[in-house]
C-alpha cells in the first residue's frame, strides 16, 4: 500500500504558486529585497530537494523550457555583470535576486513532467488564492477599524495588502480573468464554477476602489481576450450570473461618494461602508444562485448542442462578422476614432494628474501622470549606451539626474521594457522578451487541445500582465509575476510518459551543489538587508550605538552595499569623529557613485572636518539638479571660511529614502 496518494501530492504541488502568490501579497507584494531573498532561498532549497531525491528529477526538461530558462539565466548573469560598469554591485545584486527567483520557479515547475489537467488545476487553485486575497482587501476597505488598513496603508486609494494601488489593481484584474475562466469553462467542476461566480462582485469592487485606470483597462483587455480566444461553452450562463450582480455592486460602490475620498474610514462614512458591504455580499450570493440555475438550465442545453464541423466554423465566422458589424456601428455612432485621438493627444501632453478630493474624477481623465517623462529619461539613456545601459537598478539615479520640473521621487521607470533597455541595453531587453514571450507562443499552439480553455486563460492573463508591465513596475512585485513563471514552467515542460533516465548519484550531488551556490547571493542580501533595516531604525531613533553595530554586521554580510557606509558616516559625524565619517562617506561614494546622497554626505563630513567640501557639494548638485537639499548645500558652501562651512554642514538636513 503506497504511503502517499499521488493525486493529492500533485494537487498540493500545483497549489504552491497560488499559496506563494497570496503569501507574497501580504508582504508588500514581495517588493522589498528581504522578501525576495527569502523566496529565492525557499525556491532554491525546493529545487535542491527535487534534484537529489526525485527518481527522474528533470523529466520535464525539453527544448522549449531550455530556451526560456536559458534566456532568464543569461539575463540574471548580465544583471550581475552590469555592476562592473555601473560600480553599483549592491543594486545589481538586488535585481539579480528577483530574476533568479523567477528562474528558480520556472525551472522548478518545468522539471516536473506535464500531465493532462495540470495547467487547469494550477489556474483554478491560483484563482482561489488571488480572489481570497481580494476578498480580504475588500473587507479591509469596508471594515477599516477592524483591519487598521487606513493607518497602515494610506487613506485614499485601496492599497492593502500589496501597498501600491496600481499593483492591487492589476492583481484584482488577474482575479477577474481567472474567475471568468473557472466559472465559464465547461471543464471545471460545478462547485468551482459557482464559487468563482460568487467572487466577481467583491473582486470587481476591489478593482474599482484602487481607482487604477491601468488596472481597469488591463482587466478589460484580459476579459475580452479570454472570451475571444477561449469561447467557452459556459460563457452565456456565466455572464447571466456575474453581469447584473457586478453592475449592481459597482453602482452602489460608485454612488458611495465618501468612500472615494480620504474620509472613507471616518464615522460619517459608516452607513455607506455598510451599504456597499451588504450589497456586495448579497450580489455574491445572488451570483452563486444564478450560476447554479444557469448550470442546470443553460449550460446543459448548450452542451447538448452538436453541430457538424463545417457548421461550427460557419457559426463562428458568422458570430465574428456580427461582432465586427456591431463594433463598427458603435465606432461610427460614437465618433470613436476622433475621441481616441483626442485621448491620445491629452495623454501625450498631460503631466501629473491634479489632486482631487473625489478619486472618481481620476477615471475620466487622460493625463499620463508623468509616465512620458519617465520613459523619455529611460529612452535617452538607452540611446546613449544601447549595448550596455547604465547598469541594473540604476534607473532611480538616471531619473534624479535628468528628471524635468516639477521634481518628484521615482524609483522605477514605470515600464519594464523601457527600464530594462535603459539599464541593461539591447542584450537585456532581448533576453527579457524571449523569457516572457516563449510561454505565450507555446500556449497559443495548444488552443485546440482538451485544455484549450486553460491555455486561453494563460494567454489572456499573461498578455494582460505583460501589457500592464509596460506602463508600471509590476516586475518588481513578485506577487504579480511569480505565478506567470510557475504556469509557464508547466506549459513548457515535456509531457509525461516519455522515457527519462535516472541520473547517477554524483550527477545529483553536483546539480544540488550548483543550485546551492546560486543561493549565496540571496543569503548574503537577506542577512545584509535584515541588519540594514535594524541600523536604519536605530539611526532614526538617534541610537547610533545600535545603528553602527547593525551597519557593520550588514557590511560583514555584503560589503558591496553603500547604505551601511552612509549610516556609519552620519553616526561618526554625530560623535565628532570627522575623519572616520569622511572615510565612511568615501566608501559609500565608491560603491554607489551615481547617488547624490553620498556625495552630499561627503560634502557635509568634509565641511565638518574643515576640508574643502565644494567639489563634493557640486557633484551632489550635478547628480540631482532639482533636489532642494543639494541646491541649498551647494549654495551655502560656495563661499566663506572653514568656520562658515562647519556651521552650514551642522545645520544640513539628512536626506531621507
WOPE-V389086 format. One record per pair of residues at least 4 apart in sequence whose C-alpha atoms are under 6 Angstrom apart, sorted by the first residue. I is the first residue (numbers start at 1). GAP is how many residues later the second one is. D is the distance in whole Angstrom. If there is no record, write none. Layout:
# WOPE-V389086
<<I;GAP;D> <I;GAP;D>>
This chain:
# WOPE-V389086
<<14;108;5> <15;110;6> <16;4;6> <17;4;6> <17;466;5> <18;108;4> <18;111;5> <20;4;6> <21;458;5> <22;107;6> <24;5;5> <24;6;5> <24;455;5> <25;4;4> <25;137;5> <25;454;6> <26;135;5> <28;134;4> <28;135;6> <29;133;5> <29;448;5> <29;450;5> <30;5;5> <30;6;6> <30;447;6> <30;448;5> <31;445;6> <31;446;5> <34;492;5> <37;485;5> <37;489;6> <40;4;6> <40;61;5> <47;61;6> <48;464;5> <49;4;6> <50;4;5> <50;7;6> <51;6;5> <51;457;6> <52;456;5> <55;447;6> <56;446;5> <58;53;4> <59;52;6> <59;54;5> <59;441;6> <60;50;6> <60;51;4> <60;52;5> <60;53;4> <60;433;5> <60;434;5> <61;50;5> <61;432;6> <62;4;6> <62;432;6> <64;428;6> <65;4;6> <65;427;5> <66;4;6> <68;367;5> <69;4;6> <71;360;5> <71;364;6> <72;31;6> <72;363;6> <74;4;6> <75;353;6> <75;356;6> <76;20;5> <76;23;6> <79;17;6> <79;313;6> <80;12;6> <82;309;5> <83;4;5> <83;5;5> <83;6;5> <83;9;6> <86;305;5> <88;503;6> <88;504;5> <89;471;6> <90;470;6> <90;471;5> <91;302;5> <92;4;6> <92;300;5> <92;301;6> <96;4;6> <97;425;6> <104;4;6> <105;381;6> <106;4;6> <106;379;5> <106;380;5> <106;383;5> <107;4;6> <109;377;6> <109;380;5> <109;381;6> <110;379;4> <110;380;5> <110;383;5> <113;380;6> <113;381;6> <113;382;6> <113;383;5> <114;379;6> <114;380;6> <114;381;5> <114;382;5> <115;381;6> <120;334;5> <122;4;6> <123;4;6> <127;4;6> <127;48;6> <127;51;5> <128;4;6> <130;45;6> <131;44;5> <134;69;6> <137;23;6> <138;68;6> <139;4;6> <140;4;5> <140;7;5> <142;131;5> <144;4;5> <144;5;5> <144;6;6> <144;121;6> <149;4;6> <150;4;5> <150;5;5> <153;10;6> <155;107;5> <156;105;6> <156;106;4> <157;53;5> <158;7;6> <158;51;6> <158;52;5> <159;4;5> <159;5;5> <159;6;4> <159;9;6> <165;45;5> <166;46;5> <169;38;5> <169;41;6> <169;43;6> <169;46;4> <170;45;5> <172;35;6> <173;46;5> <175;4;6> <177;46;5> <179;17;5> <180;4;6> <181;4;6> <182;11;6> <183;10;4> <183;13;5> <183;14;6> <184;50;4> <184;51;5> <184;54;5> <185;47;5> <185;49;6> <186;47;6> <186;48;6> <192;4;6> <194;94;5> <194;97;6> <197;90;6> <197;91;6> <198;86;4> <198;89;5> <198;90;5> <200;4;6> <201;45;5> <201;48;6> <201;79;6> <201;83;6> <202;78;6> <205;45;6> <214;4;6> <218;246;6> <221;4;6> <222;238;5> <222;239;6> <222;242;5> <225;4;6> <225;235;5> <226;4;6> <226;231;6> <226;234;5> <227;4;5> <229;227;6> <230;223;5> <230;226;5> <234;65;6> <237;57;5> <237;61;6> <239;4;5> <241;46;5> <241;49;5> <241;50;5> <242;4;6> <242;45;6> <245;38;5> <249;31;5> <250;4;6> <253;23;6> <256;16;6> <258;6;6> <258;11;6> <259;5;4> <260;98;6> <260;99;5> <261;96;6> <261;97;5> <264;5;6> <275;4;6> <283;4;6> <286;4;6> <287;4;6> <293;4;6> <294;4;5> <295;4;5> <307;5;6> <314;4;6> <315;4;6> <318;4;6> <324;4;6> <329;4;6> <330;4;6> <331;4;6> <331;5;5> <336;4;6> <346;4;6> <346;20;6> <347;19;5> <347;20;5> <347;21;5> <350;17;4> <350;18;6> <351;16;6> <351;17;6> <351;18;5> <351;19;5> <352;17;4> <352;18;5> <353;14;6> <353;16;5> <374;39;6> <375;4;6> <378;40;6> <378;41;6> <378;44;5> <381;41;5> <382;4;5> <382;7;6> <382;39;6> <382;40;4> <385;4;5> <386;39;5> <386;40;6> <387;38;5> <387;39;5> <388;36;5> <388;37;5> <389;33;5> <389;34;4> <389;35;5> <389;36;5> <390;33;5> <391;32;5> <391;33;6> <392;31;5> <396;15;5> <399;4;5> <400;224;5> <401;222;5> <401;223;5> <413;6;5> <414;57;5> <414;58;4> <414;59;5> <415;4;6> <415;54;6> <415;55;4> <415;56;5> <415;57;5> <416;53;6> <416;54;5> <420;4;5> <420;9;6> <421;4;4> <421;8;5> <424;4;5> <433;4;6> <434;4;6> <439;49;5> <440;19;6> <443;12;6> <447;5;4> <448;4;6> <452;4;6> <457;4;6> <458;4;6> <459;4;6> <469;5;5> <478;4;5> <484;4;6> <488;4;6> <489;4;6> <522;4;6> <524;4;6> <524;33;5> <524;34;6> <525;4;6> <528;4;6> <528;26;4> <528;29;5> <528;30;6> <531;19;5> <531;23;5> <532;19;6> <532;22;6> <535;12;4> <535;15;5> <535;16;6> <538;5;5> <538;9;5> <539;4;6> <539;5;6> <539;8;5> <544;4;6> <544;27;6> <547;4;6> <548;20;6> <551;13;5> <555;4;4> <562;26;4> <562;29;5> <562;30;6> <565;19;5> <565;23;5> <566;19;6> <566;22;6> <568;4;6> <569;12;4> <569;15;5> <569;16;5> <572;5;5> <572;9;5> <573;4;6> <573;5;5> <573;8;5> <578;31;5> <582;23;5> <585;17;5> <589;4;5> <589;9;5> <596;24;5> <596;27;5> <599;17;5> <599;21;5> <600;17;6> <600;20;5> <602;4;6> <603;10;5> <603;13;5> <603;14;5> <604;45;5> <606;5;5> <606;7;5> <607;4;6> <607;6;5> <607;38;5> <607;39;5> <608;38;5> <610;32;6> <614;4;6> <617;17;5> <620;10;6> <621;4;5> <621;9;5> <621;10;6> <628;4;6> <634;4;6> <637;8;6> <640;4;6>>
